[in-house]
Amino acid sequence: MKPTALLTKHVAFLLMVSLLVSLGCATPSTQTPTTVGPQCLIEWDKVNDPKVTRYQLTVINQENPAEKTVLIIPAETTKLSCQNAGADHEGLWGVTVQSCYDTFTCSVPTDIVRMRIASK
């Protein structure tokens, strides 16, 4: 599988988190959403900091912002299907990820990675 969108941003304590939306053709990180299939994966780089205990993944339906899913993911996990993350139907979606040290302390979210889920 080739990554279809890659976004890297410095986060708290000079950590790097990258967010990948997998499946489809490789494209540079731009404001144009990447088109992916319904079986897509959301994947991010594991932060090299033993204090990170979890990630917070936010998935927002860009066509209906009230449809938003916030997931708490254990630090060992760095990949989740789009469907399990809440992007469970066709449309335009935005994804951000944050590394978290405890319940109340998380890095700033990455920039939004946009993807369009298409039936084929």
Backbone bond lengths (Angstrom), bond angles and torsions (degrees), N, CA, C in turn:
res aa  C-N    CA-C-N  psi(-1)  N-CA   C-N-CA  omega(-1)  CA-C   N-CA-C  phi
1 M - - - 1.451 - - 1.513 110.18 -
2 K 1.296 116.08 138.41 1.452 120.06 176.30 1.523 108.93 -102.63
3 P 1.331 118.28 140.05 1.460 119.03 176.58 1.520 109.16 -67.03
4 T 1.329 115.98 142.33 1.452 119.30 -179.00 1.511 113.04 -103.15
5 A 1.299 117.77 -20.11 1.455 119.21 176.89 1.520 107.56 -149.53
6 L 1.298 116.12 134.04 1.452 120.14 -179.57 1.503 108.45 -130.69
7 L 1.309 115.82 130.36 1.450 120.54 -179.77 1.508 107.46 -136.94
8 T 1.316 116.99 125.75 1.450 120.54 178.95 1.512 108.73 -124.40
9 K 1.313 116.19 136.93 1.453 120.91 179.77 1.514 108.52 -145.41
10 H 1.324 116.99 140.16 1.453 120.18 175.72 1.520 108.65 -67.49
11 V 1.330 116.22 137.84 1.450 121.53 178.99 1.508 108.90 -121.57
12 A 1.333 117.06 -178.46 1.457 121.90 -175.57 1.517 110.89 -48.65
13 F 1.301 116.03 144.18 1.461 124.58 179.02 1.518 112.02 61.37
14 L 1.321 116.83 31.89 1.460 123.76 176.94 1.519 113.88 58.81
15 L 1.326 116.28 29.65 1.462 121.03 176.53 1.516 109.19 -82.31
16 M 1.308 115.71 156.95 1.453 120.51 175.43 1.524 108.37 -116.63
17 V 1.293 116.43 136.13 1.457 121.69 174.04 1.512 105.97 -130.29
18 S 1.282 116.65 130.14 1.461 118.14 174.84 1.517 108.66 -119.04
19 L 1.279 114.89 148.34 1.454 121.60 -176.80 1.512 107.99 -121.02
20 L 1.278 115.50 127.44 1.454 120.73 -179.61 1.520 109.28 -119.25
21 V 1.284 116.18 135.49 1.456 120.28 169.75 1.513 104.67 -107.78
22 S 1.323 117.01 118.51 1.461 121.36 -170.90 1.516 112.45 -97.03
23 L 1.290 114.53 159.60 1.463 128.48 179.57 1.514 111.05 86.25
24 G 1.297 115.87 135.08 1.444 120.98 -179.65 1.516 110.01 112.44
25 C 1.314 116.73 -164.67 1.463 122.23 -178.91 1.519 110.11 -90.28
26 A 1.312 116.29 147.43 1.463 120.49 179.58 1.524 109.66 -70.56
27 T 1.319 116.37 134.67 1.456 122.13 177.34 1.510 108.92 -139.62
28 P 1.327 118.18 152.95 1.461 119.49 176.77 1.521 110.49 -72.06
29 S 1.319 115.36 160.56 1.461 120.81 178.57 1.529 108.94 -70.81
30 T 1.319 116.63 113.09 1.455 122.07 179.71 1.511 108.54 -142.82
31 Q 1.314 116.50 178.42 1.459 121.18 176.81 1.529 110.84 -75.53
32 T 1.320 118.44 -16.99 1.455 121.00 178.60 1.525 108.77 -71.76
33 P 1.333 117.76 127.32 1.463 119.01 -179.83 1.525 111.62 -66.60
34 T 1.296 115.88 146.21 1.455 122.38 175.70 1.517 108.04 -87.22
35 T 1.321 117.55 133.59 1.458 121.08 178.15 1.520 108.78 -87.45
36 V 1.319 115.31 127.74 1.465 122.24 179.99 1.520 108.84 -129.91
37 G 1.309 116.08 165.13 1.449 121.39 177.64 1.516 111.17 -87.12
38 P 1.316 117.16 171.41 1.474 120.96 -177.80 1.525 113.41 -65.64
39 Q 1.333 118.74 -16.69 1.464 122.22 179.64 1.535 111.95 -96.40
40 C 1.324 117.78 24.44 1.459 121.57 -176.32 1.527 112.10 -67.68
41 L 1.324 114.77 164.77 1.457 122.46 177.94 1.525 109.32 -124.20
42 I 1.300 116.45 146.43 1.459 122.57 171.41 1.527 105.20 -107.71
43 E 1.326 116.33 124.94 1.448 121.02 -175.32 1.520 109.30 -137.33
44 W 1.323 116.76 142.26 1.456 120.95 178.85 1.519 109.12 -137.86
45 D 1.332 116.30 158.79 1.461 121.25 178.99 1.516 110.29 -74.21
46 K 1.310 115.79 139.88 1.463 121.53 175.78 1.527 107.98 -70.48
47 V 1.317 116.77 133.33 1.450 122.01 178.60 1.526 108.35 -76.41
48 N 1.319 115.83 133.42 1.461 120.76 -178.96 1.528 110.13 -86.39
49 D 1.322 115.88 66.58 1.457 122.44 179.63 1.523 107.58 -147.68
50 P 1.330 118.00 113.98 1.464 119.96 -177.76 1.526 113.97 -64.20
51 K 1.324 117.93 -14.12 1.467 120.84 179.34 1.525 112.56 -78.34
52 V 1.343 117.18 -16.66 1.464 120.73 178.31 1.518 107.89 -72.61
53 T 1.329 115.76 120.85 1.462 121.15 -177.47 1.520 113.04 -104.46
54 R 1.339 116.86 -16.39 1.460 119.70 -177.29 1.519 109.18 -166.03
55 Y 1.310 115.98 170.86 1.462 123.64 173.01 1.519 107.75 -121.60
56 Q 1.300 115.30 149.42 1.461 120.34 173.38 1.522 107.06 -113.23
57 L 1.318 115.84 116.00 1.448 122.99 -179.33 1.520 108.06 -104.79
58 T 1.316 116.72 127.52 1.458 121.69 178.65 1.522 108.51 -117.80
59 V 1.322 116.08 125.58 1.464 122.90 -179.48 1.518 107.38 -121.68
60 I 1.340 116.59 122.77 1.463 121.66 -174.89 1.525 109.78 -123.69
61 N 1.323 116.38 131.08 1.453 121.50 172.47 1.528 106.41 -72.95
62 Q 1.318 118.08 112.40 1.460 122.56 -175.89 1.532 112.55 -69.72
63 E 1.323 116.88 -18.85 1.461 120.93 178.49 1.523 111.48 -90.18
64 N 1.340 117.33 -16.39 1.456 123.41 177.90 1.533 107.09 -147.34
65 P 1.350 118.31 80.69 1.467 121.79 -173.85 1.530 115.02 -56.22
66 A 1.324 117.89 -18.41 1.461 119.57 176.44 1.531 110.90 -68.40
67 E 1.323 116.42 -21.08 1.462 121.42 177.08 1.526 107.69 -86.96
68 K 1.315 114.59 94.57 1.463 121.78 -172.98 1.526 108.68 -136.53
69 T 1.329 116.35 136.19 1.460 121.37 178.10 1.518 108.39 -121.54
70 V 1.328 116.84 129.69 1.457 122.40 174.67 1.521 106.71 -116.64
71 L 1.319 115.49 121.46 1.458 120.95 -177.83 1.521 110.45 -117.44
72 I 1.303 116.15 141.78 1.458 122.75 172.96 1.524 106.16 -101.82
73 I 1.328 115.92 119.74 1.450 122.17 -173.59 1.531 108.85 -114.78
74 P 1.329 119.36 131.73 1.469 120.78 177.08 1.535 110.91 -58.19
75 A 1.316 117.14 149.42 1.467 122.58 -175.42 1.530 113.02 -60.35
76 E 1.334 117.89 -23.31 1.461 120.51 -179.75 1.527 112.03 -75.08
77 T 1.318 117.72 -19.07 1.465 122.63 -175.94 1.522 109.94 -96.43
78 T 1.332 116.63 130.76 1.462 120.96 177.84 1.523 111.76 -134.04
79 K 1.329 116.28 19.71 1.464 120.46 -179.92 1.518 108.53 -150.24
80 L 1.335 115.62 138.51 1.454 121.60 179.88 1.519 108.09 -150.98
81 S 1.308 117.44 141.83 1.461 118.95 177.26 1.524 108.82 -67.73
82 C 1.316 116.16 149.12 1.465 120.48 178.08 1.524 110.06 -56.94
83 Q 1.323 115.90 -41.54 1.463 120.72 -178.14 1.529 110.86 -62.43
84 N 1.319 118.26 -45.99 1.465 121.39 179.39 1.527 111.98 -68.65
85 A 1.323 116.95 -21.60 1.463 121.15 178.79 1.531 111.96 -84.56
86 G 1.329 117.10 -7.06 1.464 119.75 178.57 1.510 114.23 111.90
87 A 1.333 117.89 -14.09 1.474 121.61 176.89 1.523 106.48 -86.41
88 D 1.332 115.69 77.27 1.459 121.09 -167.68 1.524 114.93 -106.68
89 H 1.324 117.26 13.27 1.460 119.77 175.88 1.514 109.78 -153.65
90 E 1.331 116.12 168.64 1.462 120.96 -179.41 1.520 110.23 -59.30
91 G 1.320 115.39 149.70 1.452 120.51 176.13 1.516 111.86 141.65
92 L 1.321 115.37 -174.30 1.454 123.09 -178.88 1.524 108.76 -97.13
93 W 1.336 116.76 126.30 1.453 123.22 -176.14 1.523 110.30 -126.28
94 G 1.318 116.13 151.62 1.457 122.78 174.22 1.515 109.13 -122.37
95 V 1.337 116.51 141.35 1.460 121.61 -177.22 1.522 109.71 -131.72
96 T 1.340 116.61 135.28 1.460 122.16 170.39 1.519 108.49 -131.25
97 V 1.323 115.95 158.75 1.464 121.05 176.98 1.530 108.33 -136.79
98 Q 1.327 114.97 146.42 1.458 122.37 176.43 1.516 108.31 -132.19
99 S 1.328 116.86 143.79 1.462 119.75 171.58 1.524 106.98 -92.78
100 C 1.341 116.02 140.59 1.468 120.43 -175.09 1.524 110.53 -126.01
101 Y 1.332 114.47 144.50 1.462 121.62 -179.25 1.520 111.61 -100.00
102 D 1.306 116.67 -27.35 1.457 122.70 177.11 1.519 106.96 -160.83
103 T 1.303 117.41 -167.77 1.460 121.35 -175.77 1.525 113.07 -62.80
104 F 1.330 117.77 -30.82 1.464 120.33 -172.87 1.526 114.30 -113.85
105 T 1.316 118.85 -6.04 1.456 120.72 -175.08 1.523 110.65 -118.20
106 C 1.336 115.69 108.77 1.461 121.39 178.08 1.519 108.97 -130.82
107 S 1.317 115.66 157.74 1.462 120.66 174.95 1.525 108.94 -69.22
108 V 1.310 115.72 171.91 1.461 119.33 172.43 1.524 107.14 -68.88
109 P 1.326 118.54 149.33 1.465 119.04 179.78 1.525 110.99 -70.15
110 T 1.315 115.28 153.22 1.456 120.23 172.65 1.527 108.19 -63.91
111 D 1.323 116.37 164.89 1.455 119.35 170.17 1.522 107.49 -60.37
112 I 1.309 115.94 156.09 1.465 120.03 -179.34 1.526 110.29 -71.05
113 V 1.323 115.95 128.83 1.458 121.79 170.69 1.512 105.89 -97.20
114 R 1.325 116.39 124.95 1.464 120.92 -177.67 1.517 109.98 -102.12
115 M 1.328 115.15 139.48 1.455 121.02 176.58 1.526 108.54 -140.43
116 R 1.295 113.91 149.18 1.471 120.70 174.99 1.518 106.87 -111.49
117 I 1.317 116.14 120.09 1.454 120.08 176.86 1.523 107.90 -89.24
118 A 1.311 115.07 123.43 1.463 121.44 -179.79 1.526 108.41 -117.71
119 S 1.325 116.62 155.74 1.462 120.57 -176.95 1.511 112.85 -67.44
120 K 1.307 117.92 -24.96 1.482 120.84 -179.19 1.489 111.11 -133.02
